Each structure stands twice: as C-alpha cells, then as structure tokens.
C-alpha cells in the first residue's frame, strides 16, 4: 500500500446513519435503497455501533420474524474507528486487529465517513514491482531502457480491476449477475 495516502483520501464520506430505536425492516429497506451493506448507529450525533447485513441475518436466524425488531436488537456495539489522518497501512493494521471489514472514520468525536477493506485494496500501488524492475536492470544498460521496463510493469496493472465477489485483481473480468467477476468466481 502507498504509505503516504491517508484514510481521508479514500474514505466514503456518504454513509447510512440510523438510530437504535429505528425499525429494523425499515433499516433493511434503507440499506437496499442506498446500496449499502452497513449503517452507522447514532445516538444523537454520537456513533454507538454499526448494523451490517451479517448482523441482520444473524438476528433473522434467531428470530424468524423481524416484525417489531429494532436496530438495537441487531447492531454490533463495538465500533472500530480510525482517524482520517492515519495512513492506509495503519488503517489496515487496525482493521486486521479488530477483525473488521470496515472502520468508521472519526474526527473530534464526529463521524466523517466509512472506509472498507475494498477501499484499502483500491488504495494499493505497485511500488514493489517498480523497485524490482529497477533492481533487475543489467549493468551498462541505459536509463532509458530501464524506464521502458518500468512503464511496461506499470502497464500490466492498468488493465486490471477488482473482482466484486472476492476482491482480487484480474484482467479478465466479466459481467455476471450484475457484478464484474473473475474467472474463479464465475465457476462458483
């Protein structure tokens, strides 16, 4: 990852916010309308937890009917947070330590946005490949040919995108059920 890029540069500033007393079915409808998988649970303007698709499914297994259920019944109260000025490496470390898929970006007690594991993956750069290319230059080879090799290495990554199912980089993505997926995920 590029250690100079901060969370502020990649975070999603728009997030779904709900309160603990909100009806869970209405919250699910809101998440679907907003095409979101997470809602930040707020008490006033203070974040007190998150409710994810997984939280809702877990409650549905325990309680087959969600009629009358509130967000408080499904939410996860631990709120993994990160500062907007932290680097992507620091955010990845925090995400890994908390076994979280997303972090709420907080500044002076106020939520600014959310950063996900996919955002961190998108923030990765090809620094190691550049260094390997430069080190592999043959003595006596001109700097121009080393630059051409470096550009070729960079070009190899420009035609790749992220699979929307597994999150891996691939150059052969295909639209499948409304998602861009790699060959491995198409076979599943």
Steps between C-alpha positions, in 0.01 A plus 500: 500500500610855448608608847452867416128476418272581793161362594346841422593460134321166452217499754139507389356824637143386444374235737165377626421613852219356714398514865467214746122533512450485122293213366731229366289421192501870405876504553538201265291685241722808543818292457358348182394840364844648571684187376687481832598203714552694824326771698668702774278502810479848649376622837443862410818574307713255700572165329432207733528202266438360155239273351608287206332257264663222702356635830152505349535145364621376841192652667278348230637154582423549871171680443334392172270803493648848508161663561545755777876441526718808550851582389617464863412130492726429200782754526859437598591736781875493450587777262836461327622850416792667328623859473478665157869592519625145552668323211346211310753265661388610847135458401571151362678407824206622707250320276699179529541530877124549546403238238285770343402553139449872543604785727305810592714806435480728805636850558446677835215265591312553174460234230636619164449186296581132463798320348468135397745224422419553132600867531833393649553253219423769243761722665777251437774602261761309308809627686666156547473421127668832415787432738547146368508629142759765580720252692479251213667746262813351343823695567587713201136518390384853429260680734255531210460124471451473878225761474335306216506184714347693790223635276428148371468375860258782579299431182442142616296629794307771317275249324402323822201563723364357823264203496179606676464157665844406633680835476800370306664680208426350159521610139229266372192623688160414355158633589312223681169558684563875497852476646846503345655167600824312432521156341527325839181661632306430179562129554342503846 
